[in-house]
Amino acid sequence: MKDDEGDRDVCACAERGFCPRYGMKMSPKMYQICQGDLVTPERRAEYCSAWMRGASAKSESAEKPSLGDKVGTLAKAMGRFVADGAKTVSENDYTARLTVCYGCDLLNGKTCSACGCLVTLKAKMRLEDCPKGKWPKVVEPVVEAKKPATKAKLKKKVKRAVHVPKRKRSDSTQPKSGQPYDIMNDDDWTRMRHARDRHSGFHVGKYLQSAPMVFTRDGHAVYVADMYRGASAFLCLSGPSLGDLPCGDLASSGVLTMAVNNAATLVRPHLWMSVDNPTHFVEQIWADAGIMKFVPLCHSEKTLLVRDKDDRLVKSKSKVGDMPATFFFRRNEQFKSKQWLWEDTFNWGCHSSWKDETGNQGGRMVMYPAIRMLFYLGVRRIYLLGCDFEMTKGNPYAFRQVAWDSKIAGNSSSYRMACKRFAVLKPHFEEAGLEVFNCNENSGLKVFPHVPFDRAIEEARGVCAVRPNTYGHYEVDRK
């Protein structure tokens, strides 16, 4: 008897039924063919070859894990990752692992067919290994997964970790008794978890496909990366010097603008960003469909404040998610300069519970995610307007708004921290091709070079400053 798949001298089965050679049940006709009846030897060899290919395919599929096995493997991997304190490998090891995965035949998109895990996530986990043994071995032993904490216990732990002292406020947004004044109240906690905000961002790399960064109200990803590829943009902050500029020039052709907070009442920008309570910002910004607005996802279901006929601030029936051209992003609050431009979430400073690489704790502000968003959108030159980094009680903002002593002290502290953070970020900006200039010569932020406003406008407009000449364009294709 020969064992090659194309030619079988003798059928191995004593009677018709299940054939162990081909791994299937043989019908009476198939059995007769295998015995050498009904067809010519050449035709019989073709049947045998086809049956053998089917047996090989079944054998290969039997070696692959089922969907249930894949889900179980992924769950165990996440359990070990959490039990290990969510520790990750170095960037070199991460790159080496992904290089192996991207050259592997078992990779299906971004999912490993052998274990069912998302390779870009699993490759970060320190304790994990390739199921086929292709990754470098881990030095430290695998920690057994502990029983995962319940949602209630996890919530208590994080609330203790990020406890914020209560503060009194004079306006109508004063929190109820017993609630901390900050993002960590019960409503925000639920929204933050739903929005998958994290304290720390993940480094997604420069060359990998970017993670979802911008979302609709319902959580659908909106891909807007590089929509302003290579462009220049003016970032309008809230310092009093913004009001001293001829802001009408910002409406010129070729000029792209982003404003933060209520600075959009002085400049009608193309883009707008906020991170604070939505009630802090005027209804005209929210209602303007010509402004693309970026807001933390945890604010999507919060109500706004509007003016009634007596010019009093009252709660609106509309929510942030109801407003036109409003999109959402996820934040993180652990400052890490090396991955700041390439994180899967937008950093807005550092929480007071953690000390960053500059030795500072706290200091969150909208300027951080505004610059990060412009870079994500493809902007590679940013001109800062209203970047005073100095606040006085008599003239705190470019728009009408009072500032109390604790507010001034808090902002002044954030400015000092920002100067140090931008100093360590600047080399990473330069490496990525991002240029930042400050149009306020007297600004407290000296990290970025000064460029006069009129020169910045001229550079940003480029060819758009030339009067267009349409003559001859239609004649190009004339026959």
C-alpha positions in Angstrom: 0.0 0.0 0.0 1.3 3.4 -0.9 0.9 6.4 1.4 1.1 9.3 -1.0 -2.1 11.3 -1.4 -2.5 11.0 -5.2 -2.3 7.2 -5.5 -3.7 4.5 -3.3 -3.1 0.9 -4.3 -5.6 -0.7 -1.9 -8.4 0.7 0.1 -7.6 0.3 3.8 -11.3 -0.1 4.9 -12.7 -3.6 5.2 -16.3 -2.3 4.7 -18.0 1.0 3.9 -18.4 3.5 6.8 -16.0 5.9 8.5 -12.6 6.1 6.8 -9.8 6.8 9.2 -7.4 7.6 6.4 -9.6 10.5 5.1 -11.3 11.3 8.3 -14.9 11.1 6.9 -17.8 8.8 6.4 -17.7 7.1 3.0 -21.0 6.7 1.0 -21.6 3.4 -0.9 -20.5 5.1 -4.1 -17.4 6.6 -2.5 -16.5 3.3 -1.1 -16.8 1.6 -4.5 -14.6 4.3 -6.0 -12.0 3.8 -3.3 -12.1 0.1 -4.0 -11.2 0.8 -7.6 -14.6 0.2 -9.1 -16.8 2.6 -11.2 -13.9 4.8 -12.4 -10.6 4.6 -14.1 -7.4 4.5 -12.0 -6.5 8.0 -13.0 -10.0 9.3 -12.0 -9.7 7.3 -8.7 -6.4 9.0 -8.0 -8.0 12.5 -8.4 -10.8 11.5 -5.9 -8.2 10.2 -3.4 -6.2 13.4 -3.8 -9.3 15.6 -3.1 -10.3 13.5 -0.1 -6.8 13.8 1.3 -6.7 17.6 0.9 -10.0 17.8 2.8 -8.5 15.7 5.6 -5.4 18.0 5.8 -7.7 21.1 6.0 -9.7 19.5 8.9 -6.5 18.7 10.7 -5.2 22.2 10.4 -8.5 23.8 11.5 -8.5 21.4 14.5 -5.2 22.8 15.6 -6.6 26.4 15.7 -8.3 27.6 18.8 -12.0 28.1 18.8 -13.6 31.5 19.5 -14.3 30.5 23.1 -10.6 29.5 23.5 -9.5 32.9 22.1 -11.8 34.8 24.5 -10.6 32.8 27.4 -6.9 33.4 26.5 -7.5 37.1 26.2 -9.3 37.3 29.5 -6.5 35.4 31.3 -3.9 37.7 29.7 -5.7 40.8 31.0 -6.0 39.2 34.4 -2.3 38.6 34.6 -1.7 42.2 33.3 -3.9 43.7 36.0 -2.4 41.5 38.7 1.1 42.6 37.6 0.2 46.2 38.2 -0.3 47.0 34.5 3.4 47.0 34.0 4.6 47.2 30.4 7.8 46.3 28.5 10.3 48.8 27.2 9.9 50.5 23.9 12.7 48.4 22.3 11.1 45.1 23.5 7.7 46.3 22.3 9.0 47.1 18.9 10.8 43.8 18.7 7.7 41.9 19.6 5.5 43.7 17.1 8.2 43.1 14.4 7.9 39.4 15.0 4.0 39.6 14.9 3.8 41.6 11.7 6.0 39.0 10.0 4.0 36.1 11.2 1.6 34.1 9.0 -0.8 33.7 12.0 -1.5 37.4 12.1 -5.0 38.2 11.0 -5.3 42.0 10.8 -4.1 43.0 14.3 -5.3 39.8 15.9 -3.2 36.7 16.5 -5.0 33.5 15.2 -3.1 31.4 17.7 -4.2 33.1 20.9 -7.0 35.5 19.8 -5.3 38.5 21.4 -4.8 42.0 19.9 -1.1 42.0 19.3 -0.6 45.8 19.7 -2.1 45.4 23.3 -0.6 42.0 24.3 2.9 43.0 23.1 2.9 45.8 25.8 2.2 43.4 28.6 5.3 42.4 30.5 4.3 38.9 31.5 2.9 37.7 28.2 4.6 35.5 25.7 4.0 34.4 22.1 2.0 31.1 22.1 4.3 29.8 19.4 7.5 30.8 21.4 8.6 33.4 18.8 9.0 36.3 21.3 12.1 36.8 23.4 11.6 35.0 26.8 10.5 37.1 29.7 13.0 37.3 32.6 10.5 37.7 35.5 8.1 34.8 36.4 4.5 35.0 35.5 2.3 36.3 38.3 -0.9 34.3 38.7 -4.0 36.4 38.1 -5.9 37.5 41.1 -9.6 37.7 41.4 -10.6 40.9 39.7 -12.0 43.6 41.9 -15.7 44.4 41.6 -16.8 47.7 40.1 -17.7 49.1 43.4 -14.3 48.3 45.0 -12.4 49.6 42.0 -14.4 52.8 42.2 -13.6 53.3 45.9 -9.9 52.7 45.3 -9.6 55.2 42.5 -11.7 57.8 44.4 -9.3 57.5 47.4 -6.3 57.8 45.1 -7.5 61.0 43.4 -9.3 62.6 46.4 -9.7 66.3 45.9 -10.5 68.6 48.8 -13.9 70.4 48.8 -13.9 74.0 47.8 -16.6 76.6 48.0 -17.8 78.4 44.9 -19.9 81.5 44.6 -21.8 80.6 41.4 -24.7 78.3 40.7 -22.5 75.3 39.9 -21.6 74.8 43.6 -21.6 71.0 44.2 -24.0 69.4 46.7 -22.8 68.7 50.2 -20.5 65.7 50.4 -19.4 65.8 46.8 -15.8 66.7 45.9 -15.4 69.6 43.5 -13.6 68.2 40.5 -14.1 65.6 37.8 -14.3 62.8 40.3 -18.0 63.0 41.3 -20.3 60.1 40.8 -21.8 61.3 37.5 -18.5 62.1 36.0 -17.0 58.8 37.2 -19.7 56.9 35.3 -19.2 58.9 32.2 -15.4 58.7 32.4 -15.5 54.9 32.7 -18.0 54.8 29.8 -15.7 57.0 27.8 -12.7 54.8 28.8 -10.7 57.7 30.0 -7.6 56.6 31.8 -5.1 58.3 34.2 -2.2 57.3 31.9 -2.0 57.2 28.1 -0.6 54.3 26.0 2.2 55.0 23.5 0.7 53.9 20.1 3.8 54.7 18.1 4.5 56.8 15.0 4.2 54.2 12.3 1.4 52.0 13.6 -2.2 52.7 12.6 -3.5 55.3 15.0 -6.0 54.4 17.7 -9.5 55.9 17.6 -9.0 59.5 19.0 -12.1 61.5 18.2 -15.7 60.2 18.7 -19.3 61.1 18.2 -21.7 61.4 21.1 -22.6 57.7 20.7 -18.9 56.6 20.8 -18.4 56.1 17.0 -14.9 56.8 15.9 -14.3 59.8 13.6 -11.1 59.7 11.7 -9.8 63.3 11.2 -6.0 62.7 11.6 -3.9 64.8 9.2 -6.9 66.6 7.8 -4.7 69.8 7.9 -1.5 68.0 6.8 1.5 70.4 7.0 -0.6 73.5 7.8 0.0 76.4 10.1 -2.5 77.4 12.8 -3.1 80.1 15.3 -3.9 78.9 18.8 -5.9 81.6 20.6 -5.6 81.4 24.4 -7.4 83.6 26.9 -4.6 86.0 28.0 -5.5 89.8 27.9 -2.9 90.4 25.1 -5.3 88.6 22.7 -7.7 91.6 22.9 -4.8 93.9 21.9 -4.3 92.2 18.5 -6.1 93.1 15.2 -8.1 89.8 15.4 -9.8 90.6 12.1 -6.7 89.5 10.3 -7.4 86.0 11.5 -10.4 85.8 9.2 -8.0 86.2 6.2 -7.9 83.4 3.6 -5.3 80.8 4.3 -5.4 81.3 8.1 -6.5 78.4 10.3 -7.5 79.1 13.9 -8.3 77.2 17.1 -9.6 78.9 20.2 -10.0 77.6 23.7 -12.7 78.4 26.2 -14.3 81.8 25.9 -11.5 83.2 23.7 -13.9 82.2 20.9 -15.9 85.2 21.7 -13.1 87.5 20.4 -12.1 85.3 17.5 -14.5 83.1 15.5 -12.3 80.1 15.1 -12.4 77.1 12.8 -11.7 74.8 15.7 -12.4 75.0 19.4 -11.5 73.1 22.5 -12.4 72.9 26.2 -11.7 70.6 29.1 -13.6 72.3 31.9 -17.3 72.2 33.0 -19.4 73.0 29.9 -21.4 75.6 31.9 -18.3 77.8 31.8 -18.7 78.7 28.2 -21.2 80.9 26.4 -24.1 79.4 24.4 -23.1 81.2 21.2 -20.0 79.0 20.9 -21.9 75.8 21.4 -24.6 76.8 18.9 -22.3 77.9 16.1 -22.3 75.1 13.5 -19.4 76.7 11.7 -17.0 75.9 14.6 -15.7 72.3 15.0 -15.7 71.7 18.7 -13.6 69.1 20.6 -14.8 68.3 24.2 -14.0 65.5 26.6 -16.3 62.5 26.1 -17.2 62.5 29.8 -19.0 65.9 29.2 -21.3 64.7 26.4 -24.4 64.4 28.5 -24.0 67.5 30.6 -26.3 70.5 30.4 -25.3 74.0 29.4 -26.1 77.4 30.8 -28.0 80.0 28.7 -29.3 83.5 29.3 -33.0 84.1 29.8 -34.9 87.2 28.8 -33.7 88.9 32.0 -30.1 88.1 31.2 -29.8 85.5 34.0 -27.9 82.3 33.6 -30.3 79.3 33.7 -30.0 75.7 32.8 -30.5 74.8 29.1 -32.8 72.0 27.9 -30.0 71.0 25.5 -26.9 69.0 26.4 -23.4 69.2 25.0 -24.0 66.2 22.8 -27.0 68.0 21.2 -24.8 70.8 19.9 -23.8 70.9 16.2 -20.3 70.0 15.0 -19.3 68.8 18.4 -16.9 65.9 18.7 -15.3 64.2 21.7 -12.0 62.9 22.9 -10.6 61.0 25.9 -8.1 62.5 28.3 -5.3 61.3 30.5 -3.7 63.0 33.5 -0.2 61.6 33.8 2.3 63.7 31.9 5.0 61.7 30.0 7.0 63.8 27.6 8.5 60.9 25.5 5.1 59.6 24.4 3.1 62.8 24.7 2.7 63.3 20.9 1.9 59.7 20.3 -0.5 58.7 23.0 -3.9 57.2 22.3 -5.5 59.8 24.5 -5.0 63.5 25.1 -2.9 64.6 28.0 -4.1 67.7 29.9 -1.4 67.9 32.5 -0.9 66.0 35.7 -3.2 65.1 38.6 -2.1 66.3 42.0 -1.8 62.7 43.2 1.2 62.1 40.9 4.6 63.7 40.4 5.8 64.0 36.9 9.3 63.9 35.4 9.8 67.7 36.0 9.1 67.2 39.8 5.7 68.9 39.7 2.3 67.7 40.9 -1.0 69.0 39.5 -1.3 71.7 36.9 -3.9 70.7 34.3 -4.9 73.1 31.5 -6.6 73.2 28.1 -3.5 74.4 26.3 -2.0 70.9 26.5 -4.7 69.0 24.6 -5.2 71.9 22.2 -1.6 71.6 21.0 -1.9 67.8 20.9 -5.1 68.0 18.9 -3.6 70.4 16.3 -0.6 68.0 15.9 -3.0 65.1 15.5 -4.9 67.1 12.8 -1.7 67.5 10.9 -0.7 71.0 11.8 3.1 71.4 12.0 3.5 75.1 12.8 1.6 76.7 15.7 1.5 80.4 16.6 0.4 81.1 20.2 -1.9 84.2 20.7 -3.0 85.4 24.1 -0.3 83.2 25.7 0.5 85.7 28.5 1.2 83.2 31.3 0.5 85.9 33.8 -2.8 86.7 35.6 -3.7 89.8 37.5 -6.9 90.5 39.4 -7.6 93.7 37.5 -7.1 92.2 34.0 -7.3 88.4 34.2 -8.7 87.5 30.7 -9.1 88.9 27.3 -12.9 88.7 27.7 -15.1 89.9 30.5 -14.7 87.7 33.5 -13.6 88.2 37.1 -10.9 86.1 38.9 -10.6 85.6 42.6 -7.4 85.1 44.6 -7.4 81.3 44.7 -8.1 81.2 40.9 -5.2 83.5 40.2 -2.9 81.5 42.5 -4.0 78.2 40.9 -3.5 79.5 37.3 -0.1 81.1 38.2 1.1 77.7 39.6 -0.1 75.9 36.4 1.8 78.4 34.3 5.1 77.7 36.2 4.6 74.0 35.8 3.8 74.4 32.1 7.0 76.3 31.4 9.0 73.3 32.7 6.8 70.7 30.9 7.1 72.6 27.6 10.8 72.8 28.1 11.1 69.0 28.2 8.5 68.6 25.3 10.3 71.0 23.0 13.0 68.5 21.8 10.2 65.9 21.1 8.3 68.6 19.1 11.4 69.4 17.0 12.0 65.7 16.4 8.5 65.3 15.1 8.7 68.4 12.9 6.3 70.5 15.1 7.3 74.2 15.3 5.7 76.4 18.0 6.1 80.2 18.1 4.8 82.8 20.7 3.4 86.0 19.3 3.5 87.7 22.7 7.0 89.1 23.3 6.2 89.8 27.0 4.8 86.3 27.7 5.9 84.4 30.8 6.4 81.4 28.5 9.9 81.8 27.1 10.4 78.2 25.8 9.2 79.0 22.3 10.7 81.7 20.1 8.9 85.0 19.5 7.4 85.9 16.1 5.5 89.2 15.6 1.8 88.8 14.9 1.9 90.5 11.4 4.8 88.3 10.3 3.0 85.2 11.5 -0.1 86.2 9.5 2.1 86.7 6.4 3.8 83.3 6.8 0.6 81.5 7.4 -1.3 82.9 4.4 1.4 82.0 2.0 0.1 81.9 -1.6 -3.4 82.6 -0.3 -2.3 86.3 0.2 -2.0 86.6 -3.6 -5.1 87.8 -5.5 -6.4 84.8 -7.5 -6.3 84.9 -11.3 -8.8 82.5 -12.9 -8.0 83.4 -16.5 -6.9 80.4 -18.6 -7.8 77.6 -16.2 -10.7 76.3 -18.3 -8.8 76.6 -21.5 -6.2 74.0 -20.4 -8.3 71.1 -21.7 -9.7 72.9 -24.7 -9.5 70.9 -27.9 
